[in-house]
Amino acid sequence: MKKLIITICCMMGLLHASAQKSTLSSDELKFRNGIEQFLKVEGYVPTIDDEANSVDFKKEGALYWITVKGDDPYYIRFHTRGFNTKGANLKLILEACNYANMQKRCGKAWYDDDNVSFTVEYYCHSLEGFKATFYNNMQALDYTREAVSDYYNKHE
């Protein structure tokens, strides 16, 4: 009887864990696959992270990833790695994030759990719209990251 109860509890836990995983609708999946194909054509080597439902790729050693939510319009979150801030001046980190956010409207620098992260978030109606803004969004991410780093280093 104890084995049956333990087995049932384990099964419920597995079902709960699989239900927690976010799944994409067929339209979101088609859009994400279109992004993956676009990146391949542009010379990147994208991979799919099924747990995060993202398309991941590297540019000059820096990791970027793109997530898609919704389908009318698509909600795009374009990310790049940030900085670990353990031991850093928190007040200055927040000032640097605010400074960078004021410089580039679409770029976001934010502090959370000893890290600064960078995103561009926007709505997009089509894959063609995504393609048309891809390099502008890459530039915004890179600029925002550099602005935080430069501000912090200048005022440290």
C-alpha positions in Angstrom: 0.0 0.0 0.0 2.8 2.4 0.9 4.4 1.7 -2.5 1.2 2.5 -4.3 0.8 5.8 -2.4 4.4 6.8 -3.2 3.9 5.8 -6.8 0.8 7.9 -7.1 2.5 10.9 -5.5 5.4 10.6 -7.9 3.1 10.4 -10.8 1.2 13.5 -9.7 4.4 15.4 -9.2 5.5 14.5 -12.8 2.2 15.5 -14.2 2.4 18.8 -12.3 5.9 19.4 -13.6 5.0 18.7 -17.2 1.9 21.0 -16.9 4.2 23.8 -15.6 6.2 23.7 -18.9 5.0 26.5 -21.2 3.9 25.2 -24.6 3.6 27.2 -27.8 0.5 27.4 -29.9 0.9 26.3 -33.5 1.1 29.9 -34.7 3.8 30.7 -32.1 5.7 27.6 -33.0 5.6 28.5 -36.7 6.8 32.0 -35.9 9.6 30.7 -33.7 10.7 28.3 -36.4 10.6 31.2 -38.9 13.0 33.1 -36.6 15.3 30.1 -36.4 15.4 29.8 -40.2 16.0 33.5 -40.6 19.0 33.3 -38.2 20.4 30.4 -40.2 20.2 32.4 -43.4 21.9 35.3 -41.7 24.8 33.1 -40.8 24.1 32.3 -37.1 23.8 28.9 -35.6 20.5 28.9 -33.7 19.4 26.3 -31.3 16.0 25.7 -29.7 15.6 25.7 -25.9 12.4 23.7 -25.4 12.3 24.4 -21.7 12.4 28.2 -22.2 10.6 28.1 -25.6 13.4 30.3 -27.0 15.7 30.5 -30.0 19.3 30.8 -28.8 22.3 32.0 -30.8 25.7 33.6 -30.3 27.2 36.6 -31.9 30.9 37.2 -31.3 30.8 34.9 -28.2 27.8 36.7 -26.6 24.7 34.6 -26.0 21.3 36.0 -27.3 17.9 34.4 -27.0 14.5 35.3 -28.4 11.1 34.2 -26.9 7.7 34.5 -28.6 4.4 34.8 -26.8 0.9 35.3 -28.2 0.0 35.4 -31.8 -2.0 38.5 -32.6 0.3 40.3 -32.5 3.4 38.3 -31.4 5.1 39.5 -28.2 8.8 39.3 -28.7 11.4 39.3 -25.9 15.0 39.6 -27.2 17.6 39.0 -24.5 21.3 39.0 -24.0 23.4 38.0 -21.0 24.1 40.6 -18.4 26.5 41.1 -15.6 26.9 39.4 -12.2 26.8 42.2 -9.7 27.9 40.4 -6.5 30.1 42.7 -4.5 29.3 45.7 -6.8 28.0 49.1 -5.6 24.2 48.5 -5.9 23.3 52.2 -5.9 25.7 52.7 -8.8 24.3 49.6 -10.6 20.8 51.0 -10.4 22.0 54.4 -11.6 23.8 52.8 -14.5 20.6 50.9 -15.5 18.5 54.0 -15.3 21.0 55.9 -17.4 21.0 53.2 -20.1 17.2 53.0 -20.1 17.0 56.7 -20.7 19.5 56.5 -23.6 17.7 53.8 -25.6 13.9 53.7 -25.4 13.5 50.1 -26.6 16.4 48.7 -24.6 15.9 47.7 -21.0 18.5 47.2 -18.4 17.2 45.7 -15.2 18.7 44.5 -11.9 17.4 41.3 -10.3 19.0 38.8 -7.9 22.7 40.0 -8.2 22.5 40.3 -12.0 21.9 43.0 -14.6 20.0 41.7 -17.6 19.2 43.2 -21.0 16.1 42.9 -23.1 14.2 44.5 -26.0 10.5 43.8 -25.8 8.0 44.6 -28.6 5.0 43.5 -30.5 5.3 42.2 -34.0 2.6 41.3 -36.5 4.7 39.2 -38.9 7.9 37.4 -39.5 8.7 40.1 -42.1 8.4 42.7 -39.4 10.7 40.8 -37.2 13.3 40.5 -39.9 13.1 44.2 -40.7 13.9 45.2 -37.1 16.3 42.4 -36.1 19.5 44.3 -36.5 18.1 47.4 -34.9 17.1 45.3 -31.9 20.6 43.7 -31.7 22.1 47.2 -31.8 19.8 48.4 -29.0 20.7 45.4 -26.8 24.4 45.9 -27.4 24.2 49.7 -26.8 22.2 49.2 -23.6 24.7 46.7 -22.3 27.7 49.0 -23.2 25.9 52.0 -21.6 25.5 50.3 -18.3 29.1 49.1 -18.3 30.6 52.4 -19.3 28.5 54.4 -16.8 29.4 52.1 -14.0 33.1 52.1 -14.8 33.2 55.9 -15.3 31.6 56.5 -11.9 33.1 53.7 -9.8 
